[in-house]
């Protein structure tokens, strides 16, 4: 019985974590939008991915 409860707790934690991730990602501004450009300017350059750098250059600098 205890193993069942522990397994259920892990399932609930996993489901909660995935739901939170979906909600957080759903609120992110669209890539290339002015809000996204502002967010990227505030993000440390060392944390940028190659795709983010490409999109930032294309949408925020060359526009």
Secondary structure in CASP SS format (residue, H / E / C, confidence):
PFRMAT SS
TARGET T0000
AUTHOR 0000-0000-0000
METHOD secondary structure of the structure
MODEL  1
X C 1.00
X H 1.00
X H 1.00
X H 1.00
X H 1.00
X H 1.00
X H 1.00
X H 1.00
X H 1.00
X H 1.00
X H 1.00
X H 1.00
X H 1.00
X H 1.00
X H 1.00
X H 1.00
X H 1.00
X H 1.00
X H 1.00
X H 1.00
X H 1.00
X H 1.00
X H 1.00
X H 1.00
X H 1.00
X H 1.00
X C 1.00
X C 1.00
X C 1.00
X C 1.00
X C 1.00
X C 1.00
X C 1.00
X H 1.00
X H 1.00
X H 1.00
X H 1.00
X H 1.00
X H 1.00
X H 1.00
X H 1.00
X H 1.00
X C 1.00
X C 1.00
X H 1.00
X H 1.00
X H 1.00
X C 1.00
X C 1.00
X H 1.00
X H 1.00
X H 1.00
X H 1.00
X H 1.00
X H 1.00
X H 1.00
X H 1.00
X H 1.00
X H 1.00
X H 1.00
X H 1.00
X C 1.00
X C 1.00
END
